[in-house]
């Protein structure tokens, strides 16, 4: 632990930020897992319902700086592609 007052404060703030970022990243992963589970089960209607919420979670994490713009775009593209393939398989 640091001896300087400002460094002690920075350590505390960094821990808070780390916890917040971990929570947001986990929320994105959970949303993606729920969406992918719906796709795997063949429940296209449920997947279509979950897609906007999943996109919102990814966009929120991107705007907070947790994901690079291209990383977020890639995740969203993969999710959209999975839904399109599920629709084709169902039809």
C-alpha positions as CSV (number, residue, x, y, z in Angstrom):
1,X,0.0,0.0,0.0
2,X,1.2,3.5,-0.8
3,X,2.2,6.0,1.8
4,X,1.2,9.1,-0.1
5,X,-2.3,10.3,0.5
6,X,-3.2,10.8,-3.2
7,X,-1.9,7.4,-4.1
8,X,-4.0,5.8,-1.4
9,X,-7.0,7.5,-2.9
10,X,-6.1,6.4,-6.4
11,X,-5.8,2.8,-5.1
12,X,-9.4,3.0,-3.7
13,X,-10.8,4.6,-6.8
14,X,-9.1,2.0,-9.1
15,X,-10.6,-0.8,-7.1
16,X,-14.1,0.8,-7.4
17,X,-13.6,1.3,-11.2
18,X,-12.4,-2.2,-11.6
19,X,-15.4,-3.6,-9.8
20,X,-17.8,-1.5,-11.9
21,X,-16.1,-2.6,-15.1
22,X,-16.1,-6.2,-14.2
23,X,-19.8,-6.0,-13.4
24,X,-20.6,-4.4,-16.7
25,X,-18.5,-6.9,-18.6
26,X,-20.2,-9.8,-16.8
27,X,-23.6,-8.4,-17.7
28,X,-22.7,-8.3,-21.3
29,X,-21.5,-11.9,-21.2
30,X,-24.7,-13.0,-19.4
31,X,-26.8,-11.3,-22.0
32,X,-24.9,-13.0,-24.8
33,X,-25.2,-16.4,-23.1
34,X,-28.9,-16.1,-22.7
35,X,-29.3,-15.1,-26.3
36,X,-27.1,-18.0,-27.5
37,X,-29.0,-20.4,-25.3
38,X,-32.2,-19.3,-27.0
39,X,-30.6,-19.8,-30.4
40,X,-29.3,-23.2,-29.5
41,X,-32.8,-24.3,-28.2
42,X,-34.3,-23.2,-31.6
43,X,-36.5,-20.6,-29.9
44,X,-36.2,-17.8,-32.6
45,X,-39.0,-15.7,-31.1
46,X,-37.2,-15.6,-27.7
47,X,-33.9,-14.8,-29.5
48,X,-35.5,-11.9,-31.4
49,X,-36.9,-10.6,-28.1
50,X,-33.4,-10.8,-26.4
51,X,-31.5,-9.3,-29.3
52,X,-32.2,-5.5,-28.6
53,X,-31.4,-5.9,-24.9
54,X,-28.1,-7.7,-25.8
55,X,-27.2,-5.0,-28.3
56,X,-28.0,-2.3,-25.6
57,X,-25.7,-4.0,-23.2
58,X,-22.9,-4.2,-25.7
59,X,-23.3,-0.6,-26.7
60,X,-23.3,0.6,-23.1
61,X,-20.1,-1.3,-22.5
62,X,-18.6,0.2,-25.7
63,X,-19.6,3.7,-24.7
64,X,-17.9,3.2,-21.3
65,X,-14.7,2.2,-22.9
66,X,-14.9,-1.5,-22.0
67,X,-14.9,-2.7,-25.6
68,X,-13.2,-1.3,-28.6
69,X,-15.6,-0.1,-31.3
70,X,-14.6,-2.9,-33.7
71,X,-14.9,-5.5,-30.9
72,X,-18.5,-4.4,-30.2
73,X,-19.4,-4.3,-33.9
74,X,-18.0,-7.9,-34.3
75,X,-20.0,-9.2,-31.4
76,X,-23.2,-7.6,-32.7
77,X,-22.5,-8.9,-36.2
78,X,-22.0,-12.5,-34.9
79,X,-25.2,-12.3,-32.9
80,X,-27.2,-11.0,-35.9
81,X,-25.7,-13.7,-38.1
82,X,-26.7,-16.4,-35.7
83,X,-30.3,-15.2,-35.6
84,X,-30.4,-15.1,-39.4
85,X,-29.1,-18.7,-39.7
86,X,-31.6,-19.9,-37.0
87,X,-34.4,-18.3,-39.0
88,X,-33.3,-20.0,-42.2
89,X,-33.0,-23.3,-40.4
90,X,-36.5,-23.0,-39.0
91,X,-38.0,-22.1,-42.3
